[in-house]
Amino acid sequence: MGEILIRNGTIVHSDKQDKKDILIKDNRISKIGENLTASKVTKIIDAKGLYIMAGFIDMHCHLREPGLTHKEDITSGANAAVAGGFSTVCCMPNTSPSLDNVPLISYVINRAKEVNRAKVLPIGAISKGQQGKELAPLKSMAAAGAVAFSDDGLPVENGGLMKLALEYSKSFDLLLITHAEDKTLAGDGVVNEGYHASVAGLKGIPRTAEDVMTARDIILAENANARLHVAHVSTKGSVQLIRDAKKRGVKVTAETCPHYFSATDSEILGYNTYAKVNPPLREESDVKAIIEGIKDGTIDAIATDHAPHHEDEKNTEFDLAPFGISGLETAFSLSYTNLVAKGHISFEKLSQLLSSNPAKILGLEKPKIVVGAIADLTIVDIKKSYTVDKDKFLSKGKNSLFHGKKLTGQVVNTIVDGDVKYFFR
C-alpha cells in the first residue's frame, strides 16, 4: 500500500487544532510532526490551507442491499460515503429481506469488504422482519458483527416488545436505536402538521407523533436501565424530553440530521417531493431547538439518514412519493455552512458530532489523529463554496433537497485504513 505523507495541513482534534504533517504507514499514523520526510513515500498530499479531521462515522444510513438495489447498493453507497468524508457508515436493516439474521449480517460485511471503499457496519433489526411481533436473534447478530439494533423505517409499536428488547439488550450491553413515531398519531400524513401543510393542502404529521414515542421509549429505557439511542430527532419537544432524561441519568443518546437544522417545512411548497422525509421537516422553532440541542450536548451526533430512491419514485404526486433524502454527499457541507460558519458551534465540536461521538455511542474505537491510530482521515477545504449538483452524486439516489443550493465546505480527500479512497477533482 505504500506510505502517504500529508503536508502543511491543519489537524482538527476534538478539542484543539494544530498545524502538522502526518505520515501514514501500514494503515496507521506513523508520525506527526513538522517538516516530515520519508524515503519510501509513494504519495504526497499537499494539504496547505486544508483541514485534516478524523474520519466521519455515519451511524444511520440506508444502503438498500439486499433486495432494493435499484435505489442503492453497497458499492454505490460506499462510494457516496467516501465522497462525503465518511470512512465508516452503519446501514439500517430495512432491506428486502430485512437484516434480521446472521447470514444477512455476514453478507453485508463481506460485500463491503469486497467493495473496499468505506467501512460498512450493519445494524440488525430489533424484530423479525421488522414486523414488531417477535424479537430477532440480537445476541447472535451482534456476535456476527451487527453494531446496534433498530426497526428504523418503522417504530416498534408494541410497548411490551420494546420493553423486552431493552431488558434483553441490557443483559448483553447492546444498543437499541428507536424510530420514534406513533403511527396512530402520524396516520397517513405526509408533511409536518402546520401552516405550510394547510397552504399546500397536504395531510399533516403532528409533532406529538414523535414526542409521544420518544417519551415512551425513554421511560422504558429508564426502567430497564438500558441504553437507548433516539434517531433523527426533529422536534423541540423531543429535544426537551431527551435533555430532561439525561439530567435524570437515563442512558439515552440522540442524533439529528443536517436537513433538520438546514431547512424548514416551507420547502414543501410547490410540492417538491425531495422535501418529503420522515420525520418531516419542521418549523423554524424546531430548527432553533435542534441547534440549541446540538450546542448544549443534548444531541450527541449528526447522522445522515441517507435514504436514496430511484428518480422515478420521487417524480410523482406528493402523497405517493416515498419518504427520504440522499444525504451522504452533502452532510459535511450542510453542517459546516449552517452550524460552524454561522457561529453556533466550533469546528472541533463538529468533529465530535461527526466522528468521536458516534464511535463512543456505538462502542467503536474512537477515531483519533495520534501516532499509532488507524489512519481514517477526512481532509476538507472550509473556504471552498460550491453549488450542489445532484447529477454529480456517486449515490444512485439523486433525491437531494439541496440541489442548486450554495454551500461552504468541500470534502477533498477521504482516507480509509491508510488508503486514499476519495480524491476530489
N, C-alpha and C positions, 0 to 999 in steps of 0.2 A: 504493500500500500504506500510505502514511502513516507517521508516526513513532510510536514506542512509548516511553514513559517508565516505567521501573521504579524505584519509590521505596522507600527505607527498608529494603532487603534487605541480607542479609549474603552477600557473594560468597565462594564456596568455591573457591580455587585448588588446584592440585595440591600446594602446599607451605605455604599460609597462608590466612587468612580476613581480610576487611576489609569494613566497612560502608560501602557507597557506592551512589549512584544510577547507573543505566545508561540512556543514550539510544540508541535504535536508529533508524537512518535508512538507507534504500536497502539493506536486507538486512544491514547491517553495524552493528557497535557504533560509534557516532559519538562519544560522550563517556562518561567515567566520572568521577564526582566527587561532591561533597556539595552538597545542595540545588540540584540541576539544575533548570532551567526551559527551556521551549522554546515558541515561539509556534505552531508547526504540529503539535503533538502531537495525534494522533487517538485515542490510547488511553493511559490511565494505569493501571498495575498497582501497587497498594499492597502491597508485599512485607514490611510490618512483621512482624517475628517469623519471617519465612521465610528460606530459604537459596537462593541462586542458584548453580547448578552448570553447568559446560559440558555441552552436550547429550550424552546417553548414546549409545554405539555398541554395538549387539549384533552381534558377529561370528559368530553361529551361531543361525539360526532357520530354521523351515520354514514357508513361506507357501503351499505346495501347488498353486500355479498355475504352469503349466497342468495340467489333467487331473484334479485331485483337489479340486475346488472345493467339494465337499460338506463337506470338513473345514475349509477356509480358502481365502481368495483374497487377492489383493494389496490390495484395498480393505479388507476386514475386518482383515487382518493389519497393515496400515499404521495403521489406526485404533487397534488394540490397542497398537501400538508407541508412539504418542504418548501414549496413556493411561498407559503405563508409564514415560514420561520419555525414550524413545528418539527421538532426532532422525534416527538412521541405523540401518538394520538390513541385515544381509547374509544372503541366503536361500540355503539349501543346494539342491543340484541334484536331489534325489530326488523329482522331479515325474514326470508321465507325459505326454509322454516326458521323459526326463532332460535337464537343461540341459547338453548336450554339443556344442553347435554355435553358430555366430554368430547365426543368425536367432532362436533361443530366448533367447540372452543379450540381444539387442536388444529382443525382445518384453517381457521383464521390465522393462528400463529404461524403455521407452516407456509401459508400463502404469502404472508407478509415477509417472511424470510426469503422466499423466492424472489419477490419483487425488489427487496433490498433498497428501499428508499427511507421513509420514516419508519420508526418502530411502531408497530400496531399491537395494542393490548386490548383483548376483548373484555367486554362487560357482559356477564351472563344474565339471563332472565331470572327474576325472582320466582315466577310461577311457570309451570309447564305451559308452553305455547303462549305465554303472556295472557292466559285466559283468566287469571285471578282466582283459580279454584283449588289448585294443589301446588305445594312447593316444588320447585325444581331441585335437582341434586346440587345444592350450593357448595357443600364441602368438597365433593369430587371435582366440580368445575374449578374451584379455587386451586386445588392441587394440580389441575391441568393447565393453569395459567390465567384464569379469569381474575381480574384485579378488583372487581366490585360487582354489584348485582342491582338490576333495575328492570322494571317493566316499561321503561320510558317509551313514549308514544302512547302509552296507556297508563292510567293510575291503577294501583292495587285498591280497587273499590271496597273489597271485603275487609273490614276493620279487623276481624278475627284472624284472617290470614296474615295481614300486615303485622299484627301483634306477635303471631307465631314466628314469622320471619325475623323480626327484630330479636326475639328471645333466642332463636336459633343462631342468629348471626353473632350475638354476644358471646356465645359459647366458644366460637372459633375465630373471634375478632375479625369478622367480615364486615365490609362496608355496604350498606344499602343506600341507594340513590332513589329518592322519591320524585315522581312526576306528579306534582301537587295540583290535582284538578278534580273537582267534584263534578262528575258527568251529569248528574241530575240538575245541577245548577247551570252548567255550561249549555246543556241542551243541544240544539242544532245551531247555536250561534257561530259566527264566523269571524267577528271582529270584536274589539273592546266595546262594551256597552257604554254609550255616552253620546255626546253631541254629534260626533262625526258619523257614528253608526246611524243616527236618526237622519242626518242630512243625506247619507248615501242610500238609505232605505234597506240597510243590511241588519240581520239579526245579531244582537249583541251577546257577548260573554261577560258576565259581571265579574268584578274583582273578587267577589266573595267565593267564586268557584275555585280560585287559587287559595285564598286566605283560609277557608274552612278546612281544606285538606292539609295545608301547611300546619295549621293548629292541631289537627287530629294526629298527624304523624309525629309532631314534636311531643305531644302528650304521651303517645305510645312509646317513643324512644326514651323519654324521661322515666317512665315507669319501669321499662326494661333495663335502664342504664346502658343502653346500646348506642352505637354510633349511627348517625343519620346525616345524609347529605341531601340538601334541597337543590334540585336542578332548576335552571333557567328562571330565577326569581324575576318577576316583572312588576309587582305591585308594592305600593308603600305600606300596605297592611302586612304583607309577608315579611318585608324588611323589619318592621317593628316587632312582629312575633318572634323572628329569629334573634333580634337584638335582645329582647327580654329573656328569651330562653338561654342565651349564652350567659347573661348575668346571673341566672339561676344555676349555672353549672351544667346545663344539658350538653351532651356530646353532639352538638349539631354544627355542621358547616354548611356553606352555601356558595353557589355560583350565580353569576348573571352572564349575559351575552352582549356583545357590542351593540346589537340593534336595540337593546332595551335602554341604553344610555345615549344612543345616537339618533333616535327617531321617535316620533310620536304617531298616534293613530290618524293624524291628519294625512299620512301617506296613502291611506286607503281611498281618498277622494280621487275620482277618475277611474275607480275600480281596478287599481293596479294590483294584480294577483301576486306580484313579488312581495307585496306588503302583507300578505296573508301568512301569519305564523302562529304557532301555538306554544305557549300562551300568546295572546295577541299583543301587538304594540299598544301601549297605554297612553295616558295623558301626560302633560308636562309636569304635573305634580308628582307623578310616579317616577318620571325620569330624574327629577331632583332628588327624590328619596333613594333611588338606586345609587346615584352618585354619592350621596351622604353615607349610604351603607358601605360603599367601597372605601370612602375616606376613613371611616371610623372602625373598619375591620369587621363589621357585621357580615359583609360579603367577602369571602376568602379568595375567590378565584374568578377569573374570566375564562369562560368556555365558549366554543363557537356554536354549539347545537347545529353544526353543518348538516343541512338536510337537503341534498340535491334532488332535483326532479327533472325529468325529461321536459324539454321546451313545450312539447305538445300538451303535456298535462297541465302546465301553467297557463297556456294560451287558450283559455276557455272562460265560461262565466264564473264570476267570483265565487258563488256558492258551491260550484262543482270543483274548483281548483283545490289541489292538496295544500295543506299547511307546510311551510318550510322555506328556509333561505339558505343559499350556498354561502358559507361564511368563512371557510378556512383561509382564503387568499386575501381577505380584507380585514381580518381581525386585528392585526397589529396596527395597521394604519388608522382604523377607526378608534382604537384605544389611545393611540398617541395623539391623534387630532383632537379628540373630544375629552380626554382626561388630562394628559400631560401638557399639551400645548395651551390648554385653557386654564392651567394652573390649579386644577383640582387635586392632583397627586404628583409626586416626584417620579422621575424616570426609574429610580431604584424601587419605588413602590410598584410600578408597573411590572418590573422584573419579578417581584414576589408573586403578583397576581397571575402571571403567565407561566411561571416556572417553579419556584421553590414551594409555593403554597399547594398547587395541585399535587406535586410529588409527596408532600407531607400527608395530605388527605388520603392519598391512595396507598401510602406505605411504600413508596418507591425511594430509591436512593436520591437524595436531593442533588440536583444539578448545581455544581459549583465551579467557578473558574479558579481552581487551585492546582498546584502540581500534584499529579497522581490521579486526578479525576478523569472520568470518561470524557472524551472530547466531543460533547454535544454542545454546539455553539451556533448562535444566530448573529449575523453581522447586519447592521441596519444603518441607513442613511436618514437621519432625522430632519435634514434640511431639504430633502427631495420631496417635491409636491408632484402629484400626478392625477390624472383623471381615470377613474375606474372604468375598465373596458371588459365587460363580462365575456366577450368573444375571445379574449386572450387567456381566460382561465384554463388551467390544466385540468380542473374538475370537469366531469361531464355535465354537472349542474351549472347552468348559466343564470339561474334564478336569483340574481342579486338585486336587492332593493337599492343598492348604492351605485348601480351602473350610471355613468355620466357625472357622478359627484366628484369634486376635487378633494383629495385627502393629502395629508402630510405624513411622511414616514414610510420608507420603502425598504423591504427586506432585500438584501444584496446577496448574501450567502447563507446557506444552511449546511452545517457540518454535523454528521451523524456518525457516532462511533469512529471519529477521526477521519472520516472520508467526506469530501465535498459532494453533497447530494443535490445542491441547487446553486446556480450561479446566474445572477440577473444580467441579462444582456439588453 
